[in-house]
Amino acid sequence: MNKETEALGRHILVEYYGCNKEKLRDVTLLEQELLQAAKITGATVLNSIVHKFTPQGLSVAVIIAESHLTIHTWADHQYASVDLYTCGNLCDPWKAFEYMSGVLETKNYSAMEMKRGIKHFLPKPEEEFDGDYQDPEMTRWYHDLDKYGYGVSIQTIGNRLFREQSAFQRVEIFKTKKYGNMLVLDSKIQTTEGDEYIYHELIAHVPLLTLQNAKRVLIIGGGDGGTAREVLRHENLEEVVMVEIDQVVIDASKKFLPTISCALDNHPKLKLLVDDGINYVKQSGDKSFDVILVDSTDPIGPGVTLFDDDFYKHCHRILTDKGILITQSESPTGAPDEYKELYKKYYRVFGDDNVHSYKCATPTYSTGLWTFSYCAKGGVHPLKDLDEEKVKEFEVKNQLKYYNADVHKSVFAQPNYMRKMLNELKATKFE
């Protein structure tokens, strides 16, 4: 860019013609899609406002830390005008333009970009603004909003602590008012210092206190280090192999989530590999691990291939005869179709008698309710084979915050709607 045209912000004005009338009238859809468009640019969503006019017309405004996105519609004319304004150089407003063009099924458009605040004409500031937060005391709401129309909002404080676009995803760390530091990947909340123990204690201790005398554990993903920390509490283990694809997640977690990532530095039993977990599983020998824990993101981005039949077949192959596979398995309330599709795959590979769904309530996840799959290769049962005395001894020794024998048993109790979903799957023979 020519030095004389460098600017503080980018402002795109768009007119969409020949749009889908019904979509232009759907205030809920437009709000959700404009929020998604903001995320795609790399912006941080703060709030959204909608207004429906009489007799026609909608306005939606999304406030972002970097400025704003707005849309105004005239459905009878199949027309919408869109205003996309981003400050700094961290966001690309043209990504929002392309996304909304597809959403509205636009036939024609006109668009122009203006540079706002040409630096050549401005006095030089004491510190250059890069588009990130600058007020260390200001509070903002971080919104993790899903395409299904639900979400969670967490109040953050001051500057974003970290942001980097890795080869796989956008990695961000925020300081929150209630939950300490928070890891966000591609706009989805992954973990916080305040409630991480719920997820991490359940993914690790349920299998390792059910299966007696496990020796080798494989963790796929889990770059924040919380799963490894909990697994390494088990003194009977000889080796824990952790395969995380994204070095940026590991480095950010070590720096900003030290209580979660504490096991990642030089633990004698931990072998940490920055690699593709799919390939590692495919290349591993038969019966080489007693427990596999898939601590992955949702089935998007780098996590998508961790959710297919071929991957689970290889996991089954490399488990020992009584081995156990644990995966995070989405939310039956927030994403019921994805939940059912996952369990079809587990049933096909492990058999429905050897697959169990267990749950937890995680305050900072957008659905609240989350689940794990427990898949046993050799029929080790999560309730019948549990040694409660061993659990109690382990819980007290390690001063666990969440997991105990009563919790272990309760998380496998299914509400009727979950039971119905899984029973219907079994009746279809997983087709």
DOBA-665838 format. One line per field, with one value per residue: chain; x, z, y of N, C-alpha, C in turn. Coordinates in steps of 0.001 Angstrom, whole numbers. Each point is the difference from the previous one (the first is absolute). Layout:
N
kette	A  ... .
nxx	X  ... .
nzz	Z  ... .
nyy	Y  ... .
caxx	X  ... .
cazz	Z  ... .
cayy	Y  ... .
cxx	X  ... .
czz	Z  ... .
cyy	Y  ... .
END
This chain:
431
kette	A  A  A  A  A  A  A  A  A  A  A  A  A  A  A  A  A  A  A  A  A  A  A  A  A  A  A  A  A  A  A  A  A  A  A  A  A  A  A  A  A  A  A  A  A  A  A  A  A  A  A  A  A  A  A  A  A  A  A  A  A  A  A  A  A  A  A  A  A  A  A  A  A  A  A  A  A  A  A  A  A  A  A  A  A  A  A  A  A  A  A  A  A  A  A  A  A  A  A  A  A  A  A  A  A  A  A  A  A  A  A  A  A  A  A  A  A  A  A  A  A  A  A  A  A  A  A  A  A  A  A  A  A  A  A  A  A  A  A  A  A  A  A  A  A  A  A  A  A  A  A  A  A  A  A  A  A  A  A  A  A  A  A  A  A  A  A  A  A  A  A  A  A  A  A  A  A  A  A  A  A  A  A  A  A  A  A  A  A  A  A  A  A  A  A  A  A  A  A  A  A  A  A  A  A  A  A  A  A  A  A  A  A  A  A  A  A  A  A  A  A  A  A  A  A  A  A  A  A  A  A  A  A  A  A  A  A  A  A  A  A  A  A  A  A  A  A  A  A  A  A  A  A  A  A  A  A  A  A  A  A  A  A  A  A  A  A  A  A  A  A  A  A  A  A  A  A  A  A  A  A  A  A  A  A  A  A  A  A  A  A  A  A  A  A  A  A  A  A  A  A  A  A  A  A  A  A  A  A  A  A  A  A  A  A  A  A  A  A  A  A  A  A  A  A  A  A  A  A  A  A  A  A  A  A  A  A  A  A  A  A  A  A  A  A  A  A  A  A  A  A  A  A  A  A  A  A  A  A  A  A  A  A  A  A  A  A  A  A  A  A  A  A  A  A  A  A  A  A  A  A  A  A  A  A  A  A  A  A  A  A  A  A  A  A  A  A  A  A  A  A  A  A  A  A  A  A  A  A  A  A  A  A  A  A  A  A  A  A  A  A  A  A  A  A  A  A  A  A  A  A .
nxx	847  -369  1119  -266  -265  999  -879  -773  -825  -778  -626  -801  -480  -1071  -406  -890  -59  -1297  -160  151  -1264  -166  1199  -361  -1015  1001  -509  -482  -325  -466  -531  -447  -423  -482  -432  -440  -516  -363  -379  -549  -291  -223  -1202  -5  -1025  -583  -787  -1324  -521  -1319  -545  -1293  -11  -957  -472  1191  973  1248  450  1213  448  1202  156  1129  974  -64  -1283  -487  -1099  -595  -1297  -491  -1229  -301  -769  -981  1101  9  60  1307  192  1292  324  1221  269  1289  408  1156  946  -793  -876  -688  -532  885  490  -381  522  1008  108  -275  845  670  -41  119  824  955  -739  -62  1080  119  1295  329  1314  -132  1097  -117  206  188  948  82  -1307  403  -79  1288  -666  -67  -1120  462  -1211  -87  -1009  865  -481  -315  -1244  947  -833  -142  -1287  30  -1024  547  -477  -261  -319  -973  189  -157  586  1063  359  1208  -169  1284  -21  644  1265  0  1301  -194  208  -655  591  -200  127  -243  700  -632  207  -989  1095  -871  516  -1053  44  -629  -1158  -636  410  673  1143  -314  45  173  -591  339  61  450  -687  1265  548  -254  789  -1175  -211  1273  49  -1174  316  1094  -617  -1072  669  738  -682  -1033  769  830  -1170  -362  928  224  949  -561  691  -696  70  -909  466  -1127  753  -864  188  -1112  87  -1274  -230  1130  -297  -1274  321  907  -1160  -196  472  -1046  -191  394  -965  29  -590  375  -979  571  -913  -369  1222  -747  -877  984  610  -1170  -285  1225  -178  -1234  200  851  -1126  -362  983  -80  -724  -95  511  657  -1226  622  -1294  115  -493  390  -911  603  -1171  -316  -974  -620  1047  127  -1318  -54  1059  -850  749  -407  -1085  232  -1313  12  272  -1000  468  -1139  899  -1004  142  -992  -910  882  541  1059  -1160  -298  1241  -124  -931  898  -699  742  -116  -1290  21  795  -828  -1025  652  320  -1256  450  30  379  495  124  -949  465  -1152  233  -1273  327  -1005  -708  153  1269  510  -1299  -4  907  -685  -1128  505  518  -1127  -505  973  -182  -1312  225  857  -645  -1146  -1327  259  971  -1063  489  -1052  975  -451  81  -106  276  139  1234  -628  -160  93  1054  -872  938  470  292  683  -478  1066  -490  1260  292  -904  1087  -812  -473  -1033  -168  938  -797  1203  -1087  560  371  -1226  -523  850  -272  -1286  130  767  -804  -812  -711  -324  -47  937  -980  -138  -613  914  956  -718  -86  1234  -110  -638  -804  -245  -1308  175  1083  -639  -1020  824  650  -1140  -401  1200  -63  -1226  725  700  -80  -1061 .
nzz	0  -799  512  -1110  -185  868  630  855  -1044  -214  -938  26  -1062  269  -1243  575  -1233  -164  1239  776  -397  101  -491  -880  152  16  1020  410  -1224  -280  1214  -80  -1236  434  1070  -794  -770  1143  421  -1193  232  1129  -43  1044  74  129  -1020  19  -971  175  -1135  203  -1238  83  -1161  -300  8  -40  1209  -294  1229  -391  1306  -553  607  -1266  281  -1263  -50  -1057  68  -1114  171  -1300  646  -85  246  839  914  181  943  -166  1265  -469  1277  -300  1257  -265  166  1040  -610  -710  -174  -973  1035  738  -903  -182  1322  213  -997  544  1198  -583  -549  104  -845  579  -131  815  -26  1049  0  1205  -77  1267  136  -1163  296  -1309  288  745  1161  109  348  1332  -93  -889  -482  474  543  975  1097  591  443  946  183  -1288  282  -610  -769  260  -1241  499  -1239  43  -1078  1089  334  520  1231  274  984  -152  1177  -880  390  -423  -239  -1253  687  -951  -1164  -648  -1282  458  -351  1169  802  349  662  1007  837  818  687  788  256  -375  -1218  287  -434  -1236  -439  -1150  -701  -1015  987  208  1124  377  768  1310  631  -109  -1158  -392  1325  -300  -1113  475  1154  -692  -901  1063  1089  -787  -1087  543  552  -1255  -887  477  568  -515  -1122  -1137  -57  -956  -57  -674  -353  629  -958  704  -59  87  -1133  -526  545  -353  -1230  67  568  -1022  1166  -286  -598  -1108  -895  -222  -1127  -221  -909  -63  -874  1008  -382  -735  -30  -217  -854  -555  72  -399  -812  -450  -80  846  647  -1257  -464  1317  -515  -818  1115  -820  -143  869  285  -294  -1105  -166  -939  -778  -214  -1108  878  -1119  -508  1183  75  -1242  433  1025  778  -355  735  -386  193  1310  -102  -782  135  -628  300  -858  -1002  -294  -680  200  -1033  823  667  -1238  -328  1189  -919  -696  -713  -1004  562  224  -1246  -317  658  -514  -1139  354  385  1224  327  1090  -1098  267  -834  317  -427  -288  367  99  -298  700  762  -75  -163  87  -1174  379  1118  -672  -875  1027  669  -1157  -97  1236  -199  -1187  665  1096  -680  -106  313  -786  -382  759  238  331  977  -264  1014  -1091  990  -468  -126  -1285  88  787  -560  405  -993  519  -941  537  -713  376  -237  1281  20  324  1021  -329  236  -716  -726  576  431  761  630  -1153  -422  1145  2  -1299  210  1159  -517  -1057  1059  -620  -949  -917  -437  191  858  804  -292  134  1012  501  -506  353  952  -884  -277  83  -282  805  943  -266  -64  1033  645  -505  334  1158  -11  -468  920  398  -767 .
nyy	-1194  978  522  663  -1305  -212  -800  650  96  -1063  675  -1058  584  -750  -186  -789  -521  -184  449  -1032  177  -1306  -106  906  -836  -859  688  -1174  -413  1211  7  -1253  260  1159  -629  -976  948  562  -1204  -158  1263  -698  605  808  -819  1190  309  -206  748  -235  379  -254  501  944  -426  471  -884  -398  256  -416  225  -336  180  341  -646  -390  94  -247  -785  532  -338  539  -495  -168  -868  915  679  -1028  976  66  895  -120  220  -162  199  -138  176  565  -928  -292  773  -874  1216  -238  -652  1043  808  -833  -79  1286  127  -1019  551  1174  -900  889  703  1208  745  1018  197  723  160  551  666  -344  1279  652  -855  157  125  -1029  658  -236  -1124  83  -737  -842  228  -1231  669  -220  -567  1134  -118  -26  1016  180  -196  -1180  -264  -1190  -47  -1188  338  -904  -733  -774  1151  -585  314  482  869  323  610  737  33  1246  56  -357  -1107  -680  131  -1159  215  -1229  -1048  -145  1053  837  319  64  902  -96  1102  -859  549  -1117  -347  1095  -454  336  -1258  666  -963  779  881  -1243  191  -213  917  9  853  619  -651  97  -12  519  600  558  169  347  694  323  342  286  64  884  299  -244  309  -1175  739  1069  -199  -20  1330  140  1232  141  1037  806  920  235  -1339  351  -629  448  1163  -247  -353  953  209  -829  -383  -784  1168  -595  268  1314  -335  1232  -13  1176  357  806  321  811  -987  -846  809  299  -1297  -303  1008  -281  -1311  544  228  240  730  -17  -1006  1025  478  -813  -460  -797  -57  1295  -546  1254  -260  866  -587  -628  117  359  627  572  106  443  679  51  -769  -1206  204  1259  234  235  1294  404  1239  228  920  -27  864  842  -743  996  622  119  136  374  -374  580  186  -712  -898  422  1203  -215  -460  1002  810  -668  116  1232  -204  -178  -1268  637  542  1301  400  1216  522  1276  -44  1292  807  -884  1079  376  -1220  -252  605  907  141  -96  851  645  -150  330  897  432  -72  580  739  423  133  11  -1251  398  708  968  765  843  732  1299  829  704  871  -153  -1158  258  -1329  230  -819  -856  -758  -1199  -616  -1100  -386  -1164  -305  -207  965  723  -236  1200  -801  -1095  588  894  325  99  -988  -517  251  -413  -1001  -178  140  -641  -946  129  27  -936  843  -953  -786  -894  -999  857  927  -906  -435  1220  192  -1271  662  -542  1276  15  1288  -38  -642  823  1033  -504  -230  1154  451  -607  480  1011  -632  1275  -190 .
caxx	-847  691  5  -919  -1389  -228  -1124  -376  -1072  -523  -1443  -592  -1427  -481  -1425  -337  -1236  -523  179  -1106  -939  -310  1147  30  -1055  246  862  859  1038  929  867  946  951  906  935  943  848  978  997  815  1002  990  -369  -505  -1369  -346  -1449  -785  -1265  -883  -1242  -893  -800  -1338  -537  1031  1387  714  1357  782  1336  896  1091  1220  1067  709  -952  -1385  -596  -1445  -759  -1349  -642  -1295  -306  -808  907  1087  1172  589  1244  846  1085  1011  1068  931  1192  1231  349  -189  -1232  -203  -1442  -467  -489  -1402  -723  -184  -883  -1374  -466  -509  -1166  -1165  -214  24  190  901  412  1025  768  1160  748  631  951  -399  1111  1250  1051  835  -565  -217  1219  515  -304  1128  44  -772  -1158  -36  -1368  -362  -441  1031  -385  159  -1063  -1317  -609  -779  -605  380  -1151  204  -1341  -25  -916  -1325  -771  276  1361  378  720  926  535  1462  572  1206  562  159  1348  758  -725  859  -557  950  -252  -1223  -1128  307  187  -122  -126  -608  -182  -1421  -298  -338  593  1433  344  -880  524  -1004  506  -958  -1168  -692  642  517  174  337  632  -982  -848  610  162  -1172  254  1260  -56  -909  521  1158  -117  -1019  588  1198  -385  -819  953  1033  1414  387  1415  261  -1153  170  -883  -49  -446  257  1162  62  739  -805  -205  1281  202  -814  452  1293  -198  -98  1390  224  300  1410  222  -1131  344  -959  225  -741  382  226  1000  -425  -871  867  791  -894  -470  1103  231  -1158  -810  1024  -549  -550  1052  1193  627  611  1425  1026  -442  760  -838  -753  622  -818  304  -772  -186  -1372  -451  -567  1105  660  -820  106  1336  299  -131  -1171  -38  1124  -432  -1093  -1052  139  -869  -67  -358  47  -975  -1191  340  273  1410  959  -576  -1076  265  -9  -1368  -491  53  1341  789  -417  447  1415  67  -347  1120  1202  -298  223  -1225  -994  199  -1149  79  -877  1  -1064  -1022  -962  -1122  -1265  -1002  404  283  -489  313  1414  121  -476  886  1202  -262  -112  1351  523  -697  460  1371  200  -1189  -794  106  1277  58  -801  109  -77  -271  401  -504  1147  -612  475  -328  -1209  -1193  -39  138  967  88  1148  -301  840  -54  854  327  -150  -1174  145  -1211  344  -609  192  1418  561  456  -316  1013  1154  -382  36  1403  593  -626  525  1436  245  -818  -762  -1061  -1295  -225  6  -731  -1412  -61  258  -1225  -1111  129  -507  -1470  -471  -1389  -809  152  1252  -215  -827  822  945  -763  -464  1155  250  -1064  241  1225  1039  87 .
cazz	0  -25  1316  17  51  1201  722  1293  -151  -1325  1  -1235  -204  -956  -349  -545  -791  -356  1156  415  762  1313  881  358  1001  1159  880  771  -901  -357  1148  152  -1112  88  1070  -572  -924  819  454  -1141  -256  1071  980  1312  143  1306  198  -1226  161  -1149  -6  -1118  -327  -559  -335  -403  203  1187  208  961  227  831  521  174  642  -1054  -477  -132  -1240  0  -1206  -91  -1088  -583  -574  -1223  -1092  -14  100  1318  53  1077  397  701  397  946  313  117  -1112  414  -576  -1437  -202  -1245  307  385  -1247  -748  747  -52  -1379  -108  877  -574  -1371  -789  -1446  -416  1114  -197  1237  -47  1249  317  1101  1000  799  -750  956  -549  402  1445  822  390  1403  799  -210  -1171  296  -894  -118  1174  1144  605  1335  877  1004  -620  -79  -1199  -15  -1102  -364  -756  -528  -915  -1139  360  673  1433  237  1355  40  1121  122  -20  603  -560  -1288  -387  425  -1054  -1233  -1117  -985  -280  -1280  103  653  729  1419  809  1451  644  1448  306  1326  953  -253  -272  -1419  -836  -1314  -1065  -1298  -1060  637  889  1304  214  1433  852  1257  1069  13  -824  728  -219  -1238  7  947  -503  -1178  372  1121  -236  -523  689  1265  -341  -488  1009  -361  -1335  -88  -1034  -362  -1138  -38  -1291  281  1384  23  1199  1000  1139  -5  365  1436  770  -293  641  1430  194  154  -616  -1421  -392  -1025  -559  -1269  -358  -1375  -247  -1331  -82  954  526  1150  1100  485  641  1252  963  450  584  772  656  897  -841  -857  827  -243  -1328  73  483  844  -489  -624  -1113  -1310  -684  -1426  -808  -1208  -368  783  -895  -544  1081  311  -1124  -50  1251  -59  611  1455  582  1059  852  -16  -950  323  -1109  568  -1238  -226  -696  -1321  -1006  1  123  713  -734  -348  1210  226  -1042  296  -193  1180  1134  -262  359  1467  473  -326  811  1413  532  0  905  -95  22  -741  455  -861  261  -983  -298  915  -537  -40  -931  -1342  54  -1215  75  1099  -467  -1056  662  681  -1055  -337  1130  38  -1116  217  1288  405  869  1401  541  -123  1015  -61  1301  -187  1026  -163  -59  -76  -1065  -1324  -456  269  1401  68  -940  185  -418  -313  626  -928  546  -962  581  856  1348  211  805  1325  608  254  765  1361  696  1014  -714  -399  1177  349  -1023  101  1179  -177  -1019  309  -1199  202  -557  -158  1103  -390  -232  -1286  -1039  -255  -414  -1352  -955  67  -1150  -41  -945  -1410  -489  -95  -1188  -1190  -196  -264  -1392  -838  89  -740  -1446  -320  -238  -1424 .
cayy	1194  1275  625  1126  -469  -787  589  -572  -975  -348  199  -524  267  -1002  -109  -1317  10  -1314  -887  -869  823  -581  229  1414  230  -858  774  -911  -497  1063  274  -1110  -34  1144  -362  -957  759  724  -965  -412  1043  -10  1022  -417  485  554  85  128  727  -187  775  -311  1176  -175  -1324  -953  411  -448  479  -780  542  -805  810  -795  766  721  1005  -447  -480  247  -332  564  -747  323  -1311  110  372  -987  864  209  777  -510  898  -798  915  -611  793  -762  -890  -1383  -555  176  172  -608  -1349  165  294  -1244  -889  501  -149  -1360  -159  682  -512  1226  -124  1069  840  1025  110  881  92  1284  16  982  494  -144  331  1073  1290  -12  116  -1307  -287  -478  -1445  -394  -844  -1153  -500  -779  789  829  431  -1163  -69  -95  -1326  -273  -1335  -881  -820  -1240  -222  -1130  109  -508  1022  85  444  391  1271  67  1356  69  1203  595  -377  -1398  -357  -678  -303  -384  -914  -1077  -664  -801  652  1227  -305  1205  -123  1152  -5  171  532  -1052  -1310  62  71  -824  -362  18  -434  336  632  -929  -148  -1349  -268  1136  -390  -99  -1211  -1048  -1260  -864  -741  -744  -1115  -1040  -703  -807  -930  -1029  -1249  -472  -617  -1168  -1000  -221  -148  460  325  1015  827  906  1174  682  1361  387  875  837  -752  -422  -1452  -608  228  -944  -1362  -251  -261  -1445  -424  -1310  158  -7  1013  732  647  1051  451  1242  469  1443  496  1296  -273  -431  1134  967  -587  41  1367  672  -946  -810  -1027  -1066  -577  -225  -1306  -48  323  -939  -1109  -1165  -1027  589  182  994  83  948  -812  -323  -1145  -1014  -787  -726  -1176  -937  -587  -698  -1448  -628  -212  734  907  -471  1020  1113  1129  953  1302  773  1054  -470  -547  1022  363  -1097  -1137  -658  -1396  -823  -418  -903  -1436  -541  343  -835  -1375  -61  60  -1346  -889  237  -231  -1342  -810  591  1441  913  1263  1078  1184  960  -407  1050  200  -524  1064  1046  -534  -1380  -771  -362  -968  -1310  -483  -512  -1276  -1013  -446  -776  -1289  -835  -468  -665  -753  866  -412  457  1457  684  1454  667  1422  958  1368  902  1334  881  -530  688  -794  -396  -1455  -577  -1446  -793  -1393  -1026  -1131  -1054  -1048  -1333  -127  553  798  1181  -75  -1315  -246  1105  -273  1242  273  559  1361  865  202  860  1324  686  221  1027  1182  324  988  -406  -1434  -966  -1214  328  706  -1007  -763  869  546  -992  -18  756  471  -786  384  -581  -1449  -235  234  -1099  -1229  65  -328  -1438  -685  145  -744  997  348 .
cxx	882  -115  -1028  -1462  -243  -1030  -248  -1038  -410  -1516  -560  -1495  -492  -1483  -205  -1352  -439  146  -1247  -928  -224  1149  80  -1049  271  1010  959  1152  1031  937  1063  1065  960  1011  1061  953  1076  1104  944  1074  1155  -302  -473  -1368  -245  -1498  -689  -1332  -838  -1228  -795  -936  -1378  -183  1066  1376  557  1341  656  1376  769  1165  1182  1068  726  -894  -1389  -277  -1496  -606  -1385  -662  -1326  -435  -775  842  1142  1368  495  1238  771  1193  971  1198  882  1211  1216  194  -208  -1202  -82  -1498  -521  -452  -1458  -862  -291  -992  -1452  -574  -580  -1248  -1255  -333  -69  238  974  386  864  699  1165  668  618  981  -398  1205  1329  1157  896  -462  -185  1308  433  -278  1245  171  -916  -1119  -73  -1383  -433  -399  1156  -319  65  -1117  -1378  -503  -830  -585  487  -1155  455  -1383  36  -1022  -1405  -813  169  1437  240  782  824  584  1518  465  1227  429  -106  1449  851  -901  1014  -762  1055  -282  -1345  -1218  456  15  -40  -81  -574  52  -1470  -187  -172  857  1499  271  -750  642  -1141  670  -1067  -1335  -790  783  395  143  266  651  -1026  -815  605  50  -1170  254  1233  2  -880  569  1126  -316  -1071  627  1134  -278  -1016  902  1150  1389  325  1467  289  -1290  391  -1027  110  -584  395  1169  93  687  -811  -233  1285  266  -754  459  1268  -77  7  1402  299  394  1510  306  -1328  493  -1103  364  -921  497  502  958  -430  -897  830  738  -870  -486  1084  170  -1174  -916  918  -553  -594  1125  1227  701  762  1499  785  -505  639  -833  -745  878  -919  462  -885  -144  -1496  -433  -575  1111  697  -767  131  1332  369  -243  -1264  206  1114  -393  -1162  -1182  351  -1011  47  -568  82  -944  -1259  384  45  1499  902  -565  -934  265  158  -1377  -502  261  1412  887  -362  413  1477  181  -292  1187  1167  -271  365  -1346  -1095  45  -1291  332  -1003  103  -986  -1027  -1152  -1130  -1285  -1110  347  187  -461  335  1453  225  -404  924  1292  -243  -287  1383  599  -620  514  1371  122  -1171  -774  82  1259  169  -957  239  -48  119  619  -646  1188  -498  406  -153  -1375  -1273  -154  245  965  109  1353  -509  1016  -148  1013  239  -294  -1122  169  -1115  286  -600  295  1458  675  356  -163  1013  1239  -288  122  1435  667  -518  594  1473  276  -833  -778  -1159  -1382  -260  51  -858  -1467  -188  203  -1282  -1106  110  -477  -1527  -546  -1429  -745  232  1301  -145  -799  814  903  -707  -526  1140  257  -1026  207  1195  1069  159  -135 .
czz	0  1354  94  59  1189  871  1321  -150  -1437  70  -1353  2  -1136  -244  -658  -712  -306  1110  235  928  1414  976  428  1051  1319  929  787  -851  -302  1154  149  -1090  26  1135  -515  -968  756  467  -1130  -325  990  1073  1308  212  1425  249  -1357  330  -1249  146  -1251  -219  -532  -1136  -422  321  1322  65  1065  93  924  405  264  667  -1010  -707  -166  -1364  97  -1320  113  -1219  -418  -783  -1302  -1218  -158  118  1443  -138  1243  188  860  307  1033  179  83  -1176  329  -664  -1496  -281  -1289  203  420  -1220  -779  702  -119  -1412  -217  825  -653  -1415  -1002  -1486  -525  1233  -517  1337  -200  1369  126  1142  964  850  -695  863  -478  492  1515  746  473  1481  743  -149  -1158  402  -996  -143  1174  1126  568  1440  962  1022  -610  -12  -1267  116  -1220  -249  -814  -464  -1077  -1104  340  807  1508  186  1456  -110  1279  44  81  543  -781  -1329  -249  291  -1140  -1203  -1086  -912  -308  -1381  -13  502  631  1491  786  1481  526  1521  286  1431  1030  -136  -275  -1493  -798  -1365  -996  -1305  -1055  573  918  1304  200  1478  716  1271  1091  41  -765  679  -220  -1195  146  988  -527  -1201  399  1017  -183  -588  858  1390  -198  -453  1005  -649  -1465  13  -999  -386  -1170  108  -1381  234  1410  165  1189  1160  1159  81  400  1494  834  -217  787  1520  298  -18  -652  -1477  -240  -1031  -420  -1252  -334  -1378  -283  -1300  -18  1096  634  1222  1217  597  723  1350  1068  585  796  814  799  929  -778  -716  771  -267  -1321  20  674  999  -525  -707  -1243  -1241  -820  -1442  -646  -1376  -238  727  -847  -527  1083  337  -1111  -5  1261  -144  673  1513  736  1125  789  -26  -1048  386  -1159  547  -1120  46  -610  -1403  -1099  34  172  688  -820  -268  1220  280  -1079  353  -79  1208  1178  -189  355  1519  598  -201  962  1502  397  166  911  -36  -76  -813  600  -998  555  -1108  -137  1038  -609  -20  -1055  -1418  -77  -1224  7  1076  -475  -1065  589  613  -993  -308  1127  34  -1100  278  1262  413  1049  1471  668  -53  1002  -133  1414  -173  1100  -315  97  -206  -1206  -1396  -401  271  1480  172  -1071  267  -443  -396  701  -863  441  -1051  559  997  1424  224  938  1404  696  378  799  1414  814  1085  -624  -431  1185  413  -968  131  1159  -183  -934  186  -1219  329  -389  106  1340  -434  -284  -1324  -1142  -350  -569  -1439  -1066  62  -1086  188  -1135  -1457  -586  -195  -1252  -1278  -287  -271  -1431  -965  -17  -811  -1506  -464  -561  -1481  -182 .
cyy	1244  677  1122  -441  -939  703  -703  -1099  -220  39  -441  297  -885  168  -1359  84  -1434  -1020  -859  784  -528  201  1458  345  -730  664  -899  -507  1089  338  -1092  19  1189  -205  -975  698  761  -934  -389  1034  -64  1010  -630  624  477  -12  28  649  -229  898  -343  1178  -404  999  -1027  546  -475  703  -870  642  -934  893  -918  872  874  1018  -603  -626  276  -458  612  -631  609  -1233  101  348  -997  668  78  864  -421  943  -806  883  -691  902  -911  -936  -1466  -669  286  126  -626  -1446  46  294  -1285  -932  454  -73  -1391  -220  562  -458  1154  -277  1056  818  1139  178  944  5  1376  -191  1106  396  -209  511  1151  1371  115  230  -1380  -244  -482  -1510  -351  -950  -1144  -603  -826  945  827  404  -1186  -152  -237  -1443  -103  -1396  -762  -959  -1213  -447  -1068  210  -461  1000  38  458  304  1297  68  1409  -42  1344  423  -575  -1496  -379  -562  -204  -329  -945  -1045  -568  -709  771  1312  -315  1307  -359  1308  -155  259  469  -1105  -1246  23  89  -1059  -218  -84  -408  244  441  -920  -158  -1456  -336  1309  -524  -280  -1271  -1169  -1354  -951  -919  -893  -1154  -1127  -742  -948  -1089  -1059  -1266  -546  -554  -1125  -1143  -136  -124  307  422  1120  699  883  1118  623  1380  396  941  922  -708  -536  -1498  -718  151  -1020  -1438  -330  -93  -1500  -612  -1350  107  25  1087  610  710  1002  534  1179  613  1437  476  1314  -179  -385  1195  1023  -513  13  1395  556  -913  -928  -1078  -1169  -744  -477  -1327  -54  261  -1112  -1040  -1283  -1063  504  124  894  149  1061  -633  -195  -1273  -1118  -909  -816  -1274  -1043  -738  -780  -1495  -511  -133  739  961  -605  947  1045  1069  993  1301  1023  1189  -624  -480  1049  262  -1210  -1227  -862  -1471  -899  -576  -961  -1463  -552  282  -902  -1460  -157  97  -1375  -949  179  -92  -1428  -709  545  1531  801  1242  974  1142  1013  -189  995  55  -549  1036  1038  -480  -1449  -834  -455  -1060  -1396  -579  -573  -1371  -1131  -587  -816  -1397  -933  -610  -845  -904  768  -393  540  1515  628  1507  557  1509  849  1342  941  1424  829  -596  509  -782  -354  -1485  -487  -1491  -541  -1383  -890  -1241  -1053  -1082  -1383  -132  486  1020  1164  -5  -1324  -257  1121  -452  1288  344  623  1443  948  316  981  1430  799  353  1164  1260  486  958  -532  -1498  -734  -1187  286  733  -981  -751  887  470  -985  -145  912  492  -699  370  -544  -1499  -338  164  -1190  -1320  -28  -309  -1497  -777  76  -822  926  358  1507 .
END
